[in-house]
Amino acid sequence: MKNLILPALVSLLLIACGGSAKKVESPKLPPANPHALNTMEQGVQAAKQPGGGKKAIGLFRSAVKTDPHLWEARYNLGVLLAEQGDLAPAEKQLAEAIKLAPNAEDVVVALAEVRRRRGDASGAAEVLDKFVKTHPQAIAARIALVSALRDSNKLDEAIKQAREVLVRRPNDPNALAELALTHVARGDMDTAELLSEESLKGQKSAVAVRTAGLIALKRGDDAIAFKHFETASELDPKDTTARMNIGTVLLQAGVYDRAEHEFRAVLEVKPDDIPATIGLAAALRGQGKRGNKAPYQEAEQLLKGVLEREPDNLAANYNLGVLYADFLQKPEKAKPLFKHFLSDAPDNHPARAKAKKQLAAIK
């Protein structure tokens, strides 16, 4: 689907206070402030409650203000800000957290994922590459590095890093899946299919099955692809990331009604999920017609709702701007959205050129 930005997908976990392996010399930190620790624990509990994200963010901000060295609070704050689409402050918090805890794999993976979501795949690859050089056994970070390198179009290096994972953990389904997707990016579908088949041997994982679905979709085997996607959801019914992936792929394939179904399923589990809301708006936009503007209008309300919660959300600003400019014929409303997007988006964001072109066309 053209003129669309979707947030990339993240699977991040809140963590409690704890140490990290001493691979790199960490800064000497003062003892954690007990009040900040207590506030952070309250934030963790709040985040687990339905609709508790806003309260949790406030608690984590308070904990960081009380104890700026409490890296776990910064990490938790960054994760929640990222989940809500507030990516610039999320990156700031996670970048500070990794300075305080340079050996924390969860933190570096989260920071890299936020950079990817901001359109800075090379920045994501840079921070992950630095980490795995000093932490060669960091499997999650190395797998994330494969994705970042692939997004940076450094395919040979991505393949090399995937093989490094497989040396340390043979037949790892995530590594095989990433390696298969990298071969897809190279246009080597036969190798991708062989790797996918290898990842499906033994106990099937949702990740491996989803990858098989992506490869089938790339080959044009829609029926087989959707069957794989359904199987992946059955293997892990609570995995909203799986449904987000399916919805995103369906959007890119132009199968908007099925994409709508997947995003609505995510929102049934997580009603406040911003990436799913943006995805649903995109799916609705794809179903609108000149004689049927109801999908456009619902998409408009969804995106406006996101911006009420997160005014700086890049994807929502851009997508609502496109909706106004190209579909609802309201260019005067699109103009400030494109300006906002361009003021916040990194210089290498893939949608910058389109946003500039859209803005220049508005008189």
Steps between C-alpha positions, in 0.01 A plus 500: 500500500648833399535802726480302820710495812441228754694478823736208498416225741654464840481228760652658808463397862504713811775398737555543869818628659796269449864474399659429164795290391829685532625479142566873460609723782185666631495842662512490878150587611388609844261272692149517361269744675244291699216741421581485127507120516161492667357740242641288219341185643168682513551590135563136409176399672306782334631399157357152548148635547268565204529866405775552756761625256452871565520455877807278463677758284438764764642273770808413297560867425480570873744219576749633244468851639568373852790279390641581154739204531220243533545350154218248542251785541637668188470171312142445612411858415657467156312177432162650589563819307593288198187289536295819488687627195688781677827395342734799539474512882505120508831498315639761739412294808634176354822668385554625856420154638762330284762749615422406860472125428718427194468123551119484507389313188131585545586870495713495186239293314227745604710801396571343162133420442401860576762625255363266234151631565629854454637402160862480618589141415870583468498653850334185632760281332783715637398466865433126466826432317694675775320290762552157339871570450541514878221248572543227236251268672218759495256309279204740517719799414664318210164393356380861528820601322410272208168684461662842526767414244234366264303822538824688423539292182823350633389152403836321495579624850150400616557145372838488676343602832216247465757226446684618811181431696462156345859410591415570863145369491445256211147488355387806696161572335534877537845504339384270219198721445712817483745330268214386277357852485842638410519259207152616400636856496780381268245339271629151577164338562621139469753539782243690708252218459757234598590696814134546584437129463795430731356735764169311490659166588439368849275703726345777296535854627271789413803695371598223256145456375453875449821509296373217282187707446702805397698295249183346357349846467812621319463212257139593437355199685246702696290205615803316640629821657176571684482140619846540652395827664194337652711212630744747657214669684372163619845405630509815710150651527613771742784612277372835379830551321410209273171662406674836452746336262219332310305825479802692375578242233137495390507880474807487280327236286190719467274250679339773709196316636712217641748753638213680673399171665851446639537852640157488661598169662807667652288785631262256666793384713674838531246778445760776541754352259612791281676304223190283458280811490718652228495171312122483521474855367719402204288192430183709507656761274569226248133404493359849448353613168372821350144387560576351843697731725399331826831305520692825445304669776560216747870506411503875562349458847746224589802705398371813673457288814862388478618861465294607800701250705830537317523831308850419374422155361676499161288229339172660607603848384612374161210261439236753604667756274479258206138421584408869493707585194423205274170355615288755685611796289579716801851625421476783752479238775782294352752786493569533875522122533769472234686793657487332840622173351792667321602691812531179704597228251870408470675621186523145365135412565367317190185716484670840515519540123133415453399733782698786345341433164152492655564823688634678191186401307271668755435861405 
